[in-house]
């Protein structure tokens, strides 16, 4: 995964209302939902691979916020080949969305649980404390 094109970056920022999806500040960076390969993969990220986050939250996704980032779909496991199948939670709106091209579509909590579960199985339910 390499850097996004300027058009993709702008589409992601526009989709996310030009705010950090996690904390709402308006100074943005492009969060790669899929890990950027150490080998410098040639895959160029698409809008569903990206999320608007500020620098602090972007760095946090690789550190202290990692569990939350996976739970909220801000980050996906490396093996996830279709990141659009993992829903994204926007805490400022208290809502789940599925990413679709350059758009996002609000979905219910139960649909988000079904989507996440179809990708991650029981691990997703565990993250969301839907199972003990
Ligand atoms: Zn932030």
Backbone and ligand atoms as CSV (ligand in chain L), in Angstrom:
chain,resi,resn,atom,element,x,y,z
A,1,UNK,N,N,0.855,-1.193,0.000
A,1,UNK,CA,C,0.000,0.000,0.000
A,1,UNK,C,C,0.890,1.242,0.000
A,2,UNK,N,N,0.715,2.071,-0.992
A,2,UNK,CA,C,1.510,3.292,-1.041
A,2,UNK,C,C,0.638,4.476,-0.640
A,3,UNK,N,N,1.123,5.678,-0.908
A,3,UNK,CA,C,0.358,6.874,-0.547
A,3,UNK,C,C,-0.877,6.978,-1.441
A,4,UNK,N,N,-1.959,7.528,-0.904
A,4,UNK,CA,C,-3.157,7.718,-1.735
A,4,UNK,C,C,-2.913,8.818,-2.766
A,5,UNK,N,N,-3.683,8.791,-3.841
A,5,UNK,CA,C,-3.623,9.912,-4.786
A,5,UNK,C,C,-4.263,11.132,-4.105
A,6,UNK,N,N,-3.979,12.301,-4.653
A,6,UNK,CA,C,-4.581,13.530,-4.112
A,6,UNK,C,C,-6.105,13.449,-4.194
A,7,UNK,N,N,-6.616,12.863,-5.266
A,7,UNK,CA,C,-8.070,12.761,-5.441
A,7,UNK,C,C,-8.686,11.847,-4.386
A,8,UNK,N,N,-8.024,10.731,-4.092
A,8,UNK,CA,C,-8.535,9.805,-3.073
A,8,UNK,C,C,-8.502,10.457,-1.695
A,9,UNK,N,N,-7.389,11.103,-1.395
A,9,UNK,CA,C,-7.262,11.782,-0.095
A,9,UNK,C,C,-8.386,12.817,0.066
A,10,UNK,N,N,-8.622,13.592,-0.979
A,10,UNK,CA,C,-9.642,14.629,-0.889
A,10,UNK,C,C,-11.035,14.021,-0.761
A,11,UNK,N,N,-11.284,12.917,-1.486
A,11,UNK,CA,C,-12.597,12.259,-1.410
A,11,UNK,C,C,-12.849,11.724,-0.003
A,12,UNK,N,N,-11.800,11.188,0.635
A,12,UNK,CA,C,-11.937,10.660,1.999
A,12,UNK,C,C,-12.207,11.806,2.985
A,13,UNK,N,N,-11.473,12.896,2.855
A,13,UNK,CA,C,-11.685,14.041,3.755
A,13,UNK,C,C,-13.100,14.606,3.580
A,14,UNK,N,N,-13.555,14.680,2.330
A,14,UNK,CA,C,-14.896,15.206,2.061
A,14,UNK,C,C,-15.943,14.264,2.653
A,15,UNK,N,N,-15.756,12.954,2.443
A,15,UNK,CA,C,-16.696,11.961,2.974
A,15,UNK,C,C,-16.833,12.104,4.488
A,16,UNK,N,N,-15.716,12.376,5.152
A,16,UNK,CA,C,-15.699,12.423,6.614
A,16,UNK,C,C,-15.931,13.844,7.154
A,17,UNK,N,N,-16.487,14.718,6.297
A,17,UNK,CA,C,-16.845,16.083,6.699
A,17,UNK,C,C,-15.631,16.877,7.191
A,18,UNK,N,N,-14.444,16.523,6.689
A,18,UNK,CA,C,-13.202,17.240,6.989
A,18,UNK,C,C,-12.928,17.371,8.482
A,19,UNK,N,N,-13.291,16.308,9.211
A,19,UNK,CA,C,-12.980,16.253,10.646
A,19,UNK,C,C,-12.308,14.924,10.941
A,20,UNK,N,N,-11.509,14.916,11.997
A,20,UNK,CA,C,-10.981,13.653,12.487
A,20,UNK,C,C,-12.171,12.792,12.899
A,21,UNK,N,N,-12.263,11.590,12.341
A,21,UNK,CA,C,-13.402,10.713,12.640
A,21,UNK,C,C,-13.442,10.337,14.118
A,22,UNK,N,N,-12.300,10.398,14.786
A,22,UNK,CA,C,-12.243,9.986,16.190
A,22,UNK,C,C,-12.511,11.143,17.144
A,23,UNK,N,N,-11.878,12.300,16.925
A,23,UNK,CA,C,-11.966,13.369,17.924
A,23,UNK,C,C,-12.529,14.673,17.384
A,24,UNK,N,N,-12.665,14.782,16.058
A,24,UNK,CA,C,-13.353,15.937,15.491
A,24,UNK,C,C,-12.488,17.126,15.109
A,25,UNK,N,N,-11.204,17.118,15.427
A,25,UNK,CA,C,-10.398,18.279,15.030
A,25,UNK,C,C,-10.278,18.301,13.502
A,26,UNK,N,N,-9.946,19.465,12.960
A,26,UNK,CA,C,-10.011,19.642,11.513
A,26,UNK,C,C,-8.639,19.685,10.833
A,27,UNK,N,N,-7.616,19.226,11.530
A,27,UNK,CA,C,-6.289,19.103,10.909
A,27,UNK,C,C,-6.084,17.619,10.614
A,28,UNK,N,N,-6.091,17.264,9.329
A,28,UNK,CA,C,-6.261,15.856,8.975
A,28,UNK,C,C,-5.030,15.178,8.408
A,29,UNK,N,N,-4.991,13.884,8.633
A,29,UNK,CA,C,-4.053,12.998,7.958
A,29,UNK,C,C,-4.874,11.838,7.400
A,30,UNK,N,N,-4.270,11.111,6.472
A,30,UNK,CA,C,-4.941,9.967,5.858
A,30,UNK,C,C,-4.562,8.716,6.635
A,31,UNK,N,N,-5.535,8.173,7.362
A,31,UNK,CA,C,-5.295,6.921,8.075
A,31,UNK,C,C,-5.479,5.773,7.095
A,32,UNK,N,N,-4.459,4.918,6.973
A,32,UNK,CA,C,-4.583,3.710,6.153
A,32,UNK,C,C,-5.276,2.659,7.010
A,33,UNK,N,N,-6.490,2.288,6.663
A,33,UNK,CA,C,-7.197,1.276,7.456
A,33,UNK,C,C,-6.469,-0.059,7.347
A,34,UNK,N,N,-5.904,-0.325,6.195
A,34,UNK,CA,C,-5.072,-1.525,6.040
A,34,UNK,C,C,-3.629,-1.123,6.263
A,35,UNK,N,N,-2.905,-1.940,6.963
A,35,UNK,CA,C,-1.513,-1.625,7.280
A,35,UNK,C,C,-0.712,-1.397,6.005
A,36,UNK,N,N,0.138,-0.411,6.068
A,36,UNK,CA,C,1.045,-0.144,4.953
A,36,UNK,C,C,2.163,-1.172,5.029
A,37,UNK,N,N,2.347,-1.942,3.961
A,37,UNK,CA,C,3.346,-3.006,3.973
A,37,UNK,C,C,4.757,-2.467,4.131
A,38,UNK,N,N,5.547,-3.194,4.893
A,38,UNK,CA,C,6.926,-2.781,5.094
A,38,UNK,C,C,7.705,-2.845,3.784
A,39,UNK,N,N,7.285,-3.733,2.873
A,39,UNK,CA,C,7.989,-3.894,1.609
A,39,UNK,C,C,7.632,-2.843,0.575
A,40,UNK,N,N,6.716,-1.923,0.925
A,40,UNK,CA,C,6.349,-0.888,-0.028
A,40,UNK,C,C,5.524,-1.433,-1.174
A,41,UNK,N,N,4.388,-2.021,-0.838
A,41,UNK,CA,C,3.486,-2.568,-1.853
A,41,UNK,C,C,3.088,-1.485,-2.852
A,42,UNK,N,N,2.842,-1.920,-4.078
A,42,UNK,CA,C,2.466,-0.977,-5.121
A,42,UNK,C,C,0.972,-0.674,-5.130
A,43,UNK,N,N,0.209,-1.345,-4.270
A,43,UNK,CA,C,-1.229,-1.087,-4.240
A,43,UNK,C,C,-1.514,0.340,-3.785
A,44,UNK,N,N,-2.249,1.059,-4.601
A,44,UNK,CA,C,-2.631,2.424,-4.237
A,44,UNK,C,C,-3.964,2.348,-3.492
A,45,UNK,N,N,-4.053,2.949,-2.299
A,45,UNK,CA,C,-5.287,2.833,-1.521
A,45,UNK,C,C,-6.474,3.516,-2.197
A,46,UNK,N,N,-7.635,2.920,-2.028
A,46,UNK,CA,C,-8.879,3.507,-2.526
A,46,UNK,C,C,-9.560,4.198,-1.350
A,47,UNK,N,N,-10.641,4.946,-1.608
A,47,UNK,CA,C,-11.296,5.650,-0.495
A,47,UNK,C,C,-11.734,4.732,0.655
A,48,UNK,N,N,-12.138,3.498,0.360
A,48,UNK,CA,C,-12.566,2.616,1.446
A,48,UNK,C,C,-11.388,2.126,2.287
A,49,UNK,N,N,-10.175,2.303,1.777
A,49,UNK,CA,C,-8.979,1.965,2.554
A,49,UNK,C,C,-8.614,3.080,3.528
A,50,UNK,N,N,-9.241,4.247,3.369
A,50,UNK,CA,C,-8.791,5.408,4.133
A,50,UNK,C,C,-9.819,5.947,5.096
A,51,UNK,N,N,-9.321,6.676,6.088
A,51,UNK,CA,C,-10.179,7.354,7.049
A,51,UNK,C,C,-9.486,8.663,7.427
A,52,UNK,N,N,-10.286,9.700,7.653
A,52,UNK,CA,C,-9.728,10.991,8.060
A,52,UNK,C,C,-9.480,10.975,9.560
A,53,UNK,N,N,-8.226,11.091,9.941
A,53,UNK,CA,C,-7.883,11.185,11.361
A,53,UNK,C,C,-6.846,12.287,11.534
A,54,UNK,N,N,-6.832,12.916,12.702
A,54,UNK,CA,C,-5.772,13.877,12.994
A,54,UNK,C,C,-4.480,13.099,13.253
A,55,UNK,N,N,-3.378,13.807,13.298
A,55,UNK,CA,C,-2.092,13.137,13.483
A,55,UNK,C,C,-2.016,12.353,14.776
A,56,UNK,N,N,-2.600,12.909,15.838
A,56,UNK,CA,C,-2.554,12.250,17.142
A,56,UNK,C,C,-3.335,10.939,17.117
A,57,UNK,N,N,-4.548,10.980,16.568
A,57,UNK,CA,C,-5.372,9.766,16.524
A,57,UNK,C,C,-4.791,8.757,15.537
A,58,UNK,N,N,-4.242,9.249,14.424
A,58,UNK,CA,C,-3.614,8.352,13.449
A,58,UNK,C,C,-2.470,7.574,14.115
A,59,UNK,N,N,-1.627,8.285,14.837
A,59,UNK,CA,C,-0.524,7.618,15.544
A,59,UNK,C,C,-1.069,6.677,16.613
A,60,UNK,N,N,-2.158,7.091,17.259
A,60,UNK,CA,C,-2.749,6.271,18.312
A,60,UNK,C,C,-3.258,4.939,17.802
A,61,UNK,N,N,-3.692,4.905,16.541
A,61,UNK,CA,C,-4.194,3.647,15.967
A,61,UNK,C,C,-3.107,2.579,15.919
A,62,UNK,N,N,-1.860,3.002,15.900
A,62,UNK,CA,C,-0.755,2.043,15.909
A,62,UNK,C,C,-0.247,1.809,17.331
A,63,UNK,N,N,-0.825,2.517,18.285
A,63,UNK,CA,C,-0.340,2.409,19.656
A,63,UNK,C,C,-1.458,2.190,20.653
A,64,UNK,N,N,-1.661,3.162,21.517
A,64,UNK,CA,C,-2.594,3.010,22.638
A,64,UNK,C,C,-4.042,2.815,22.189
A,65,UNK,N,N,-4.381,3.326,21.008
A,65,UNK,CA,C,-5.778,3.246,20.548
A,65,UNK,C,C,-6.025,2.041,19.644
A,66,UNK,N,N,-5.072,1.113,19.552
A,66,UNK,CA,C,-5.169,0.050,18.559
A,66,UNK,C,C,-6.423,-0.828,18.731
A,67,UNK,N,N,-6.735,-1.193,19.953
A,67,UNK,CA,C,-7.909,-2.052,20.179
A,67,UNK,C,C,-9.187,-1.329,19.763
A,68,UNK,N,N,-9.271,-0.060,20.132
A,68,UNK,CA,C,-10.441,0.745,19.758
A,68,UNK,C,C,-10.506,0.897,18.237
A,69,UNK,N,N,-9.355,1.083,17.602
A,69,UNK,CA,C,-9.318,1.270,16.147
A,69,UNK,C,C,-9.827,0.030,15.413
A,70,UNK,N,N,-9.500,-1.154,15.929
A,70,UNK,CA,C,-10.007,-2.385,15.318
A,70,UNK,C,C,-11.502,-2.532,15.580
A,71,UNK,N,N,-11.915,-2.227,16.804
A,71,UNK,CA,C,-13.320,-2.376,17.192
A,71,UNK,C,C,-14.213,-1.443,16.372
A,72,UNK,N,N,-13.698,-0.256,16.054
A,72,UNK,CA,C,-14.494,0.737,15.337
A,72,UNK,C,C,-14.251,0.731,13.827
A,73,UNK,N,N,-13.428,-0.198,13.343
A,73,UNK,CA,C,-13.194,-0.288,11.906
A,73,UNK,C,C,-12.292,0.804,11.354
A,74,UNK,N,N,-11.616,1.546,12.248
A,74,UNK,CA,C,-10.697,2.591,11.770
A,74,UNK,C,C,-9.459,1.933,11.181
A,75,UNK,N,N,-9.230,0.708,11.629
A,75,UNK,CA,C,-8.101,-0.074,11.185
A,75,UNK,C,C,-8.661,-1.477,10.943
A,76,UNK,N,N,-8.131,-2.189,9.953
A,76,UNK,CA,C,-8.563,-3.569,9.736
A,76,UNK,C,C,-7.339,-4.474,9.791
A,77,UNK,N,N,-7.594,-5.731,10.099
A,77,UNK,CA,C,-6.497,-6.693,10.124
A,77,UNK,C,C,-5.836,-6.756,8.746
A,78,UNK,N,N,-4.558,-7.066,8.763
A,78,UNK,CA,C,-3.768,-7.088,7.535
A,78,UNK,C,C,-4.356,-8.017,6.474
A,79,UNK,N,N,-4.980,-9.132,6.924
A,79,UNK,CA,C,-5.493,-10.126,5.969
A,79,UNK,C,C,-6.850,-9.754,5.382
A,80,UNK,N,N,-7.458,-8.677,5.852
A,80,UNK,CA,C,-8.767,-8.280,5.323
A,80,UNK,C,C,-8.579,-7.716,3.917
A,81,UNK,N,N,-9.140,-8.420,2.927
A,81,UNK,CA,C,-8.918,-8.008,1.533
A,81,UNK,C,C,-9.973,-7.007,1.051
A,82,UNK,N,N,-11.114,-6.952,1.752
A,82,UNK,CA,C,-12.180,-6.029,1.345
A,82,UNK,C,C,-12.551,-5.139,2.540
A,83,UNK,N,N,-11.804,-4.074,2.753
A,83,UNK,CA,C,-12.049,-3.242,3.937
A,83,UNK,C,C,-13.441,-2.610,3.955
A,84,UNK,N,N,-14.093,-2.528,2.788
A,84,UNK,CA,C,-15.454,-1.971,2.776
A,84,UNK,C,C,-16.445,-2.896,3.481
A,85,UNK,N,N,-16.032,-4.138,3.736
A,85,UNK,CA,C,-16.924,-5.067,4.457
A,85,UNK,C,C,-16.857,-4.872,5.967
A,86,UNK,N,N,-15.900,-4.076,6.430
A,86,UNK,CA,C,-15.800,-3.780,7.864
A,86,UNK,C,C,-16.421,-2.402,8.098
A,87,UNK,N,N,-17.501,-2.319,8.893
A,87,UNK,CA,C,-18.154,-1.029,9.114
A,87,UNK,C,C,-17.278,-0.112,9.965
A,88,UNK,N,N,-17.590,1.185,9.906
A,88,UNK,CA,C,-16.807,2.194,10.624
A,88,UNK,C,C,-17.715,2.943,11.591
A,89,UNK,N,N,-17.250,3.069,12.832
A,89,UNK,CA,C,-18.006,3.829,13.840
A,89,UNK,C,C,-17.436,5.239,13.927
A,90,UNK,N,N,-18.331,6.227,13.850
A,90,UNK,CA,C,-17.964,7.637,13.987
A,90,UNK,C,C,-18.527,8.108,15.338
A,91,UNK,N,N,-17.690,8.159,16.371
A,91,UNK,CA,C,-18.197,8.433,17.719
A,91,UNK,C,C,-18.865,9.795,17.873
A,92,UNK,N,N,-18.449,10.799,17.097
A,92,UNK,CA,C,-19.073,12.118,17.237
A,92,UNK,C,C,-20.536,12.068,16.825
A,93,UNK,N,N,-20.845,11.147,15.912
A,93,UNK,CA,C,-22.233,10.991,15.461
A,93,UNK,C,C,-22.910,9.813,16.145
A,94,UNK,N,N,-22.143,9.081,16.942
A,94,UNK,CA,C,-22.656,7.899,17.640
A,94,UNK,C,C,-23.306,6.930,16.648
A,95,UNK,N,N,-22.707,6.813,15.454
A,95,UNK,CA,C,-23.326,6.001,14.413
A,95,UNK,C,C,-22.302,5.158,13.660
A,96,UNK,N,N,-22.800,4.025,13.200
A,96,UNK,CA,C,-22.033,3.154,12.313
A,96,UNK,C,C,-22.337,3.508,10.865
A,97,UNK,N,N,-21.330,3.349,10.027
A,97,UNK,CA,C,-21.483,3.575,8.593
A,97,UNK,C,C,-20.797,2.441,7.855
A,98,UNK,N,N,-21.283,2.153,6.652
A,98,UNK,CA,C,-20.484,1.331,5.768
A,98,UNK,C,C,-19.949,2.261,4.693
A,99,UNK,N,N,-18.720,2.012,4.297
A,99,UNK,CA,C,-18.075,2.843,3.286
A,99,UNK,C,C,-18.367,2.237,1.931
A,100,UNK,N,N,-18.743,3.101,1.008
A,100,UNK,CA,C,-19.142,2.626,-0.313
A,100,UNK,C,C,-18.576,3.603,-1.332
A,101,UNK,N,N,-17.528,3.217,-2.016
A,101,UNK,CA,C,-16.873,4.138,-2.946
A,101,UNK,C,C,-16.388,5.360,-2.196
A,102,UNK,N,N,-16.794,6.539,-2.647
A,102,UNK,CA,C,-16.385,7.766,-1.962
A,102,UNK,C,C,-17.456,8.238,-0.978
A,103,UNK,N,N,-18.489,7.409,-0.762
A,103,UNK,CA,C,-19.585,7.790,0.136
A,103,UNK,C,C,-19.569,6.926,1.390
A,104,UNK,N,N,-20.396,7.316,2.362
A,104,UNK,CA,C,-20.618,6.488,3.535
A,104,UNK,C,C,-22.118,6.435,3.770
A,105,UNK,N,N,-22.580,5.283,4.201
A,105,UNK,CA,C,-24.012,5.043,4.362
A,105,UNK,C,C,-24.257,4.657,5.812
A,106,UNK,N,N,-25.126,5.405,6.485
A,106,UNK,CA,C,-25.415,5.125,7.886
A,106,UNK,C,C,-26.126,3.778,8.004
A,107,UNK,N,N,-25.707,2.968,8.941
A,107,UNK,CA,C,-26.326,1.657,9.145
A,107,UNK,C,C,-26.650,1.488,10.628
A,108,UNK,N,N,-27.512,0.554,10.923
A,108,UNK,CA,C,-27.886,0.314,12.317
A,108,UNK,C,C,-26.777,-0.459,13.029
A,109,UNK,N,N,-26.837,-0.422,14.338
A,109,UNK,CA,C,-25.874,-1.178,15.148
A,109,UNK,C,C,-25.940,-2.667,14.793
A,110,UNK,N,N,-27.159,-3.198,14.617
A,110,UNK,CA,C,-27.261,-4.640,14.359
A,110,UNK,C,C,-26.683,-5.000,12.990
A,111,UNK,N,N,-26.866,-4.129,11.987
A,111,UNK,CA,C,-26.254,-4.387,10.681
A,111,UNK,C,C,-24.732,-4.329,10.807
A,112,UNK,N,N,-24.227,-3.353,11.583
A,112,UNK,CA,C,-22.776,-3.245,11.782
A,112,UNK,C,C,-22.234,-4.508,12.452
A,113,UNK,N,N,-22.983,-5.053,13.413
A,113,UNK,CA,C,-22.526,-6.270,14.085
A,113,UNK,C,C,-22.501,-7.440,13.100
A,114,UNK,N,N,-23.517,-7.520,12.238
A,114,UNK,CA,C,-23.543,-8.598,11.230
A,114,UNK,C,C,-22.379,-8.468,10.251
A,115,UNK,N,N,-22.151,-7.233,9.797
A,115,UNK,CA,C,-21.057,-7.018,8.832
A,115,UNK,C,C,-19.709,-7.407,9.446
A,116,UNK,N,N,-19.453,-6.883,10.644
A,116,UNK,CA,C,-18.166,-7.150,11.278
A,116,UNK,C,C,-17.982,-8.623,11.570
A,117,UNK,N,N,-19.076,-9.260,11.985
A,117,UNK,CA,C,-19.022,-10.680,12.320
A,117,UNK,C,C,-18.751,-11.521,11.074
A,118,UNK,N,N,-19.271,-11.094,9.924
A,118,UNK,CA,C,-19.047,-11.878,8.702
A,118,UNK,C,C,-17.581,-11.818,8.272
A,119,UNK,N,N,-16.855,-10.798,8.716
A,119,UNK,CA,C,-15.428,-10.702,8.396
A,119,UNK,C,C,-14.577,-11.360,9.493
A,120,UNK,N,N,-14.880,-11.013,10.744
A,120,UNK,CA,C,-14.003,-11.409,11.850
A,120,UNK,C,C,-14.524,-12.582,12.683
A,121,UNK,N,N,-15.790,-12.952,12.477
A,121,UNK,CA,C,-16.334,-14.033,13.287
A,121,UNK,C,C,-16.461,-13.635,14.748
A,122,UNK,N,N,-16.237,-14.602,15.624
A,122,UNK,CA,C,-16.460,-14.398,17.059
A,122,UNK,C,C,-15.559,-13.305,17.632
A,123,UNK,N,N,-14.420,-13.077,17.008
A,123,UNK,CA,C,-13.512,-12.044,17.512
A,123,UNK,C,C,-14.210,-10.677,17.533
A,124,UNK,N,N,-14.994,-10.409,16.502
A,124,UNK,CA,C,-15.724,-9.141,16.419
A,124,UNK,C,C,-16.718,-9.025,17.575
A,125,UNK,N,N,-17.443,-10.117,17.812
A,125,UNK,CA,C,-18.434,-10.099,18.901
A,125,UNK,C,C,-17.738,-9.911,20.250
A,126,UNK,N,N,-16.585,-10.520,20.390
A,126,UNK,CA,C,-15.811,-10.369,21.609
A,126,UNK,C,C,-15.408,-8.906,21.805
A,127,UNK,N,N,-14.927,-8.263,20.728
A,127,UNK,CA,C,-14.541,-6.845,20.822
A,127,UNK,C,C,-15.712,-5.992,21.268
A,128,UNK,N,N,-16.907,-6.388,20.825
A,128,UNK,CA,C,-18.091,-5.581,21.126
A,128,UNK,C,C,-18.849,-6.108,22.342
A,129,UNK,N,N,-18.222,-7.038,23.028
A,129,UNK,CA,C,-18.780,-7.575,24.268
A,129,UNK,C,C,-20.179,-8.141,24.055
A,130,UNK,N,N,-20.407,-8.623,22.805
A,130,UNK,CA,C,-21.706,-9.243,22.515
A,130,UNK,C,C,-21.698,-10.697,22.989
A,131,UNK,N,N,-20.494,-11.231,23.211
A,131,UNK,CA,C,-20.386,-12.551,23.841
A,131,UNK,C,C,-19.424,-12.436,25.008
A,132,UNK,N,N,-19.551,-13.325,25.945
A,132,UNK,CA,C,-18.707,-13.257,27.147
A,132,UNK,C,C,-17.313,-13.777,26.834
L,1,ZN,ZN,ZN,-8.221,12.990,16.251
